């Protein structure tokens, strides 16, 4: 059995409605596995110490606002919304969550279609995605999520971004 654990920023419900409609057309497989999100920290980066810091509320940054641009194709039929505003704040949140300055750069994005899934009928290069750009999204929590084998991702814990604990 394969277990993956990540820290994720789920798109709030209001903004997620339009994004989920697009995801349902472009990649219904991915949409069933996980809601629209930005991956904050991947499984290879996580250690128990940063998670303990988050659980203890030692680090509670302010909510994070990111701007997303027009959809871009990647690796064949993959489609993502690139972060076009707030990248520095995203990186600072990664530094706090991982508790280290020695981390890799990671570009924030929202995946609309993942290339590892089969091409959906609605995933055509000439299709107008119909999402506003730039799209500003404010994230108010970090979620610790887990995937077993190829199953859907499950939320294990939620850490509010409420500004407590940051001096």
Buried (B, 14 or more C-beta within 10 A) or exposed (E): EEEBBBBBBBBBEEBBEBBBEBBBBBBBBBBEBBBBBBBBBBBEBBEEEBBEBBEEEEBBBBBBEBBBBEBEEBEEBBBBBBBBBBBEBBBEBBBBBBBEEEBEEBEBBBBBBBBEBEEBEBBEEEEEBEBEEBBEBBBBBBBBBBBEEEEEBEEEBEBEBBEEBEE
